[in-house]
Amino acid sequence: MKNSSRMLVVIVILTLLSLFILAFLRYSPPREQLSTETCRIARITVLVDNNADPSNAFLETAWGISIIVEADNTTILFDTGSSPLVLERNSHILGVNLSSVDVIVVSHEHWDHVGGLEKIAEVASGRRVYVPAHMSREVKDWIKGLGLEVVEVGETTMIARGVWIIGEMRGPPYEQALAVNVEGLGLIVVVGCSHPGVENIVEKACSEIGVKPYAVIGGFHLAGKPFEELNSTVKKLLELGVEKIYPIHCSGENIRRLLEEEYCDHYGDGHVGLIECFSKMK
């Protein structure tokens, strides 16, 4: 009888211990704010966009987006547009050597963001391509088949000093962004299409890195949206602390007009060929 009682006590203790361990494993403590390492300078060059450069008729427009981000000594290609030929042509005109790219970050799997990878595979074979973890297997396999290395990203991750990939959010599709923490300014956030909402992406970047935003550039996915939604988005970005807003690609003309007319101090007129240098250095 005593042995049975002891065995029952042991079973109860083991059961409680197992439940405690399971609860601990399922619990995810709040993520601490990530490292606040900075860059001295971030230079942004728009290689592909569907908005023309009014001062350079030689640059070709195409539906899609591709941006070179030079953060101190690291060169990142963010998205690649839809056409390898357009990417190559515009890069040549703008004096950008694609073979010097250190890594590629792909925001999401839509063709107008990955099509130019064929050119990257020609000039920079074996380069690392960071993609959302939930990107479809077909697109991941296609990228690997080009001879490029696929690195899946789930959570916000630093890939170079002061340079972060903002972990994927579901749009759909799943989408990630890029952020550069510039000393004395804050985050320069680069987005692809902002399917999860540009304000949500910027808010996630601020929350997880623990740094205020300074600028956001890229596609905002707001073409055809009502004025109330456009105005709400701009106000939210300003409330988050964004000082410069560059809507390109799928952002639509209406938000560009709204910013130019109502928020001119915060408007950045983005287009193919745009070159912006963000730095606090004199």
Disulfide bonds with the S-S distance in Angstrom:
none
